[in-house]
Amino acid sequence: MKRRAQTVLPFRVEATEEQLTANAGLALFGEFLRGLGLHRWLASEMPKPGSARGYAANAFVTPLVLMLTCGGRSLEDLRTLKNDTALKQVLQQDALPSTDAVGDWLRRTGAGSGLEGLDRINRRVAATRIRQIGISAHTLDADASQIVAEKEAAHFTYKGEQGYLPMIGHLAEAGVVIHDEFREGNIAPATQNLEFLKACETRLPKGHRIAHVRLDSAGYQADLFNYCEDTGKTFAIGGRLDAPTLQAIAEIPEASWKTYVDCAVTETVHSMGETKKAFRLIVVKYKRQAELFDDSPKYHVIASNRVESAADTLIWYRQRGEMSENGIKELKIGFGMERMPCGQLAANAAFFRIGVLAHNLFVLFKHSALAEGWQRHRVATVRWRLFHLPGKLVRHAGGWVLKIARESLELFHGIRARSLTCAVANRGP
């Protein structure tokens, strides 16, 4: 008999033929997706396989959504799900394509009609979440967010790095991405912002509208201001410190500045040559950090047509960072969208849209199936506390039983009950 080496702690490691999973909680998310009808939506909205032996879209999209939600970052991470026989059995996800097949499918999907199909599915998910919150007037935060991609075909962004610059439209109150445009890195963030705003509007459910708009200085454009005025939208958009703006700041009386937390705030009236009417220019003055040769103040300006005080407008504008910028950060970091897996724009566009879909499905899952105390958590916390709980799958009385720790049993039952309620409420085509 072979003598085993001594170890630090006195336990043994042995193999077992039992069906074990390190992701028992992920089965709850997979069940939620099934109840919601993701498989039906994929069947109706996505292109059919090219042959009778080909995989349907569900065989690609659902594993990718599960993988990204569980913390995977690359197509190779799909192998973890492929090897998790217990989880596959519970979720009835028998067929999982190879990573090469997934890459090929992403390329076909991004180059064909599949991208539009994914968009329609995301609209369904977003609409379900939007109807939950009980309001019809929404705040849109739009932003161009850099994704580094050291791929030969990737262009350099305005930050001097190779990658992509997707445009992301985030609804502040609902917490979902209503629309995305995957763009080359060399496309300026200021490109077609008005067109993107309109595209976000068309993706809202009937009876809903974008009532408020927040953007950084890339949105400082006359046509966007005019459109907001014409359609009754309030806006707060970062301005540019060009010569006319600096001149306007210089003419502000010293007595008009009011101290607010970390800065001083005032306002003036400003316009651009193409704007139909003048707008408020909220001016924020910061003390410059001690520098050897320059102690002059630092300014930030915000163009707005809102009616509250300058300080309150500043507060509302800053909520863009607290709500939507953090939501976009969750999409990129929490769901692995900070890196792209392929060398082709079209394939990465499809992968990114699936990432958006995974993010929105998770938001919907949080607010539909998890208890109130869980709804403030980021995906990383939910992974640690729920998805990555261990389980054992056993056969009993002709069916499958997923065994988990006793202390998690009530949690699992509660989530499954709320998932069923959501499934019944959203049952349909």
C-alpha positions in Angstrom: 0.0 0.0 0.0 1.3 3.4 -1.0 2.2 5.5 2.0 0.8 9.1 1.8 2.9 12.1 2.6 2.5 13.9 5.8 0.3 17.0 5.7 -0.2 20.2 7.7 -3.7 19.4 8.8 -5.0 15.8 9.6 -7.6 15.4 6.9 -7.7 13.1 3.9 -8.8 13.9 0.3 -10.7 11.2 -1.6 -12.6 11.0 -4.8 -16.4 10.4 -4.9 -18.8 9.4 -7.6 -21.6 11.5 -6.0 -22.9 14.4 -8.0 -21.7 17.5 -6.2 -21.9 21.1 -7.2 -20.1 24.2 -5.8 -22.9 26.4 -7.3 -26.1 25.1 -5.7 -27.5 28.6 -5.4 -27.0 29.2 -9.1 -29.7 26.7 -9.7 -32.1 29.2 -8.2 -31.1 31.8 -10.7 -31.4 29.2 -13.6 -34.9 28.3 -12.4 -35.8 31.9 -12.3 -34.7 32.3 -16.0 -36.8 29.3 -16.9 -39.9 30.6 -15.2 -39.4 34.0 -16.7 -39.5 32.4 -20.2 -36.0 33.2 -21.4 -35.8 29.9 -23.4 -39.1 30.8 -25.1 -37.9 34.3 -26.0 -34.7 32.9 -27.4 -36.6 30.4 -29.5 -38.9 33.1 -30.9 -36.5 36.0 -31.3 -33.2 34.4 -32.4 -32.2 32.9 -35.7 -32.7 29.2 -36.0 -29.7 26.9 -36.3 -28.5 26.3 -39.9 -29.0 22.5 -39.7 -31.1 20.0 -37.8 -27.9 19.0 -35.9 -27.0 22.6 -34.9 -27.5 24.1 -31.4 -30.4 26.4 -30.8 -29.7 29.9 -29.4 -30.7 28.8 -25.8 -27.7 26.4 -25.8 -25.4 29.3 -26.2 -27.1 32.3 -24.4 -28.3 30.6 -21.2 -24.9 29.1 -20.3 -23.2 32.4 -21.1 -25.7 34.3 -18.8 -25.1 31.7 -16.1 -21.4 31.8 -16.5 -21.2 35.6 -16.4 -23.5 35.8 -13.4 -21.5 33.2 -11.5 -18.3 35.1 -12.0 -16.8 33.7 -15.2 -14.8 36.0 -17.3 -13.9 34.2 -20.5 -15.3 31.6 -22.9 -12.9 29.1 -21.3 -14.8 29.5 -18.0 -17.8 27.8 -19.6 -15.9 24.5 -19.0 -16.7 24.9 -15.3 -20.4 24.7 -16.1 -19.9 22.0 -18.6 -18.1 19.9 -15.9 -20.8 20.6 -13.3 -23.0 17.6 -14.0 -25.2 18.2 -10.9 -26.0 21.7 -11.9 -26.6 20.7 -15.5 -29.0 18.0 -14.4 -31.0 20.3 -12.1 -31.3 23.0 -14.8 -32.0 20.5 -17.6 -29.2 22.0 -19.6 -27.9 18.9 -21.2 -26.2 20.1 -24.3 -23.4 22.6 -23.9 -21.4 23.5 -27.0 -17.6 23.6 -26.9 -15.9 27.0 -26.4 -14.9 27.0 -30.1 -18.5 26.5 -31.1 -19.5 29.4 -28.8 -16.9 31.7 -30.4 -18.2 30.8 -33.9 -21.8 31.4 -32.8 -20.9 34.8 -31.4 -19.3 35.8 -34.7 -22.3 34.7 -36.7 -24.7 36.4 -34.2 -22.9 39.7 -34.2 -22.7 39.8 -38.0 -26.3 38.7 -38.6 -29.8 39.3 -37.3 -29.0 37.7 -33.9 -27.8 41.1 -32.5 -31.3 42.5 -33.1 -32.9 39.4 -31.5 -30.8 39.9 -28.3 -31.9 43.5 -28.3 -35.6 42.5 -28.4 -35.1 40.0 -25.6 -33.4 42.6 -23.5 -36.3 44.9 -24.1 -38.6 42.2 -22.6 -36.4 41.9 -19.5 -36.1 45.6 -19.1 -39.8 46.1 -19.5 -40.6 43.6 -16.8 -38.3 45.4 -14.4 -39.6 48.8 -15.4 -43.2 47.9 -14.7 -42.2 46.7 -11.2 -41.2 50.2 -10.0 -44.6 51.8 -10.7 -43.5 55.0 -12.5 -43.8 56.0 -16.1 -41.4 58.9 -16.3 -37.8 57.8 -16.2 -34.3 59.2 -15.8 -31.8 58.2 -18.5 -28.1 58.3 -17.8 -26.1 57.8 -21.0 -22.3 57.2 -21.1 -19.6 56.0 -23.4 -17.5 53.5 -21.4 -14.1 52.3 -22.4 -13.3 48.6 -22.7 -9.7 47.7 -23.0 -9.1 45.0 -25.7 -5.5 44.2 -26.7 -6.7 42.8 -30.0 -5.0 43.5 -33.3 -8.2 44.8 -34.8 -9.1 47.1 -31.9 -8.7 50.8 -32.4 -7.2 53.3 -30.0 -9.6 55.2 -27.8 -9.4 58.9 -26.8 -7.6 57.7 -23.7 -4.8 56.3 -25.8 -5.6 52.6 -25.2 -6.7 49.9 -27.6 -10.3 48.9 -27.2 -13.9 49.7 -27.7 -16.1 52.5 -26.6 -19.7 51.2 -26.2 -22.5 53.6 -25.5 -24.7 52.5 -22.6 -28.1 53.9 -21.7 -29.0 53.2 -18.0 -32.3 53.9 -16.4 -31.6 55.3 -12.9 -34.8 54.3 -11.1 -35.1 50.8 -12.6 -31.4 50.0 -12.5 -31.3 48.4 -15.9 -29.5 49.0 -19.2 -32.2 49.9 -21.7 -29.9 50.0 -24.7 -26.3 49.6 -25.8 -24.3 50.4 -28.9 -21.0 48.6 -29.2 -18.7 51.0 -30.9 -15.1 51.0 -32.1 -12.6 52.7 -29.8 -11.8 55.5 -32.2 -15.4 56.8 -32.3 -15.7 59.9 -30.2 -18.0 59.8 -27.2 -19.9 62.8 -28.6 -20.9 60.9 -31.7 -24.7 60.6 -32.3 -25.8 61.2 -28.7 -29.2 62.5 -29.8 -29.8 59.5 -32.0 -28.8 57.2 -29.0 -31.2 59.0 -26.7 -34.0 58.5 -29.2 -33.1 54.8 -29.6 -33.4 54.4 -25.8 -36.8 56.0 -25.9 -38.1 53.6 -28.5 -37.1 50.6 -26.2 -39.4 51.7 -23.4 -42.7 49.9 -22.9 -45.8 51.6 -24.1 -47.0 54.4 -21.8 -43.5 55.1 -20.5 -41.2 57.9 -21.4 -37.8 59.4 -20.7 -38.5 62.6 -18.7 -35.0 63.4 -17.4 -31.6 63.2 -19.0 -28.1 63.3 -17.5 -24.8 63.1 -19.5 -21.2 64.1 -19.1 -19.7 66.8 -21.3 -19.8 64.5 -24.4 -23.5 65.4 -24.5 -22.9 69.1 -24.5 -24.6 69.6 -27.9 -27.2 72.1 -29.1 -29.3 69.5 -30.9 -29.6 67.5 -27.8 -30.6 70.5 -25.7 -33.2 71.5 -28.3 -34.7 68.0 -28.4 -35.1 68.0 -24.6 -36.8 71.3 -24.7 -39.1 70.3 -27.5 -40.1 67.1 -25.8 -40.5 68.4 -22.3 -37.4 66.7 -20.8 -35.3 68.2 -18.0 -31.6 67.8 -18.4 -28.3 68.2 -16.6 -25.3 67.8 -18.9 -21.7 68.5 -18.1 -20.4 71.6 -20.0 -17.1 72.5 -21.6 -14.7 75.2 -20.3 -14.4 76.9 -23.7 -13.6 80.6 -24.1 -17.3 81.8 -24.0 -17.9 79.7 -20.9 -14.8 81.0 -19.1 -15.8 84.5 -20.0 -19.3 83.9 -18.5 -17.6 82.6 -15.3 -15.3 85.6 -15.1 -18.4 88.0 -15.1 -20.1 86.3 -12.1 -20.2 88.6 -9.1 -18.2 87.2 -6.2 -21.1 87.7 -3.8 -23.3 85.2 -5.8 -21.2 82.2 -4.8 -22.7 79.9 -2.1 -20.7 77.4 -0.2 -21.8 73.8 -0.5 -20.0 70.8 1.1 -16.8 70.5 -0.9 -17.2 73.4 -3.2 -18.9 76.8 -4.0 -21.9 77.0 -6.4 -23.5 79.6 -8.4 -25.2 80.0 -11.8 -25.5 82.1 -14.9 -27.4 82.1 -18.1 -25.6 80.7 -21.2 -26.4 79.7 -24.8 -24.8 78.2 -27.9 -25.2 79.5 -31.4 -27.6 76.7 -32.4 -29.7 76.4 -29.2 -33.3 77.6 -29.5 -33.2 79.2 -26.0 -30.7 80.0 -23.3 -30.1 77.6 -20.5 -28.9 77.7 -17.0 -25.2 77.1 -16.5 -24.5 75.8 -13.0 -20.9 76.7 -12.1 -19.1 74.7 -9.4 -15.8 76.0 -8.0 -13.3 73.8 -6.2 -10.2 74.8 -4.3 -7.3 73.4 -6.3 -5.0 71.1 -4.3 -1.9 72.8 -3.1 0.3 73.2 -6.1 3.6 75.0 -6.3 2.8 77.4 -9.1 -1.0 77.4 -9.4 -3.5 78.0 -6.6 -6.3 79.3 -8.9 -9.7 77.6 -8.4 -10.9 74.7 -10.5 -14.2 74.9 -12.2 -16.9 72.5 -13.4 -20.0 73.5 -15.3 -23.4 71.9 -15.8 -25.9 72.9 -18.4 -29.5 72.5 -17.2 -33.1 73.5 -17.7 -34.2 72.3 -14.3 -35.9 74.8 -11.9 -34.6 73.9 -8.5 -31.7 75.7 -6.9 -28.1 75.5 -8.3 -27.1 73.3 -5.3 -30.1 70.9 -5.7 -29.3 70.7 -9.5 -25.7 69.8 -8.6 -27.0 67.1 -6.2 -29.3 65.6 -8.8 -26.5 65.6 -11.4 -24.1 63.9 -8.9 -26.7 61.1 -8.4 -25.7 60.1 -11.9 -22.5 58.8 -10.5 -24.1 57.2 -7.4 -26.9 55.4 -9.4 -26.0 54.8 -13.0 -22.2 55.1 -13.1 -22.1 52.4 -10.4 -24.6 50.4 -12.4 -22.4 50.6 -15.5 -19.4 49.7 -13.3 -21.4 46.6 -12.1 -22.0 45.6 -15.7 -18.3 46.0 -16.6 -16.6 44.6 -13.5 -19.4 42.5 -11.9 -20.3 40.8 -15.2 -16.9 40.6 -16.9 -17.5 43.2 -19.6 -14.2 45.0 -18.9 -12.5 42.6 -21.3 -13.7 41.1 -24.6 -13.0 37.5 -25.7 -12.8 37.8 -29.4 -10.7 39.6 -32.1 -13.8 40.7 -34.1 -16.0 43.6 -33.4 -19.2 41.8 -34.3 -18.5 38.8 -32.0 -17.6 41.2 -29.1 -20.8 43.2 -29.8 -22.8 40.0 -29.3 -20.9 39.0 -26.2 -21.4 42.5 -24.7 -25.1 42.4 -25.4 -25.3 39.0 -23.6 -23.5 40.7 -20.7 -26.1 43.4 -20.7 -28.8 40.8 -20.7 -27.1 38.9 -17.8 -26.9 42.2 -15.8 -30.5 43.0 -16.4 -31.7 39.5 -15.6 -29.8 39.6 -12.3 -31.4 43.0 -11.4 -34.8 41.5 -12.1 -33.9 38.4 -10.1 -32.9 40.5 -7.1 -36.1 42.5 -7.1 -38.4 39.6 -7.9 -37.0 36.6 -6.1 -34.7 37.8 -3.3 -35.9 39.2 0.0 -35.8 43.0 0.6 -32.6 42.8 2.6 -30.8 41.3 -0.4 -31.8 43.8 -3.0 -29.1 46.3 -2.2 -26.3 43.8 -2.7 -24.0 43.7 -5.7 -23.6 40.5 -7.7 -20.3 39.7 -6.0 -22.0 39.6 -2.6 -24.9 37.4 -4.0 -22.3 35.0 -5.5 -20.5 34.6 -2.2 -23.6 34.3 0.0 -26.0 32.4 -2.4 -24.7 31.2 -5.8 -21.5 29.5 -4.5 -23.2 27.4 -1.8 -22.4 23.7 -2.1 -24.9 21.0 -2.8 -25.3 17.3 -3.5 -27.7 15.9 -6.1 -29.3 12.6 -5.3 -31.9 10.4 -6.9 -35.0 9.8 -4.7 -38.4 8.3 -5.5 -37.9 8.7 -9.2 -36.9 12.4 -9.0 -33.9 14.5 -8.2 -33.2 16.1 -4.8 -30.7 18.9 -4.4 -29.3 18.6 -0.8 -27.9 21.7 0.8 -26.9 22.8 4.3 -29.9 23.0 6.7 -29.3 26.7 7.5 -29.8 27.6 3.8 -33.0 25.6 3.4 -35.5 28.4 4.3 -33.6 30.8 2.1 -33.9 28.5 -0.9 -37.6 27.8 -0.3 -38.4 31.5 -0.1 -36.5 32.3 -3.3 -38.2 29.4 -5.2 -41.7 30.6 -4.0 -41.1 34.2 -5.1 -39.7 32.9 -8.5 -42.9 31.0 -9.0 -45.0 34.0 -8.3 -42.9 36.0 -10.8 -43.2 33.2 -13.4 -47.0 33.1 -13.1 -47.2 36.9 -13.3 -45.1 37.0 -16.5 -46.5 33.9 -18.1 -47.0 34.6 -21.8 -45.4 34.3 -25.2 
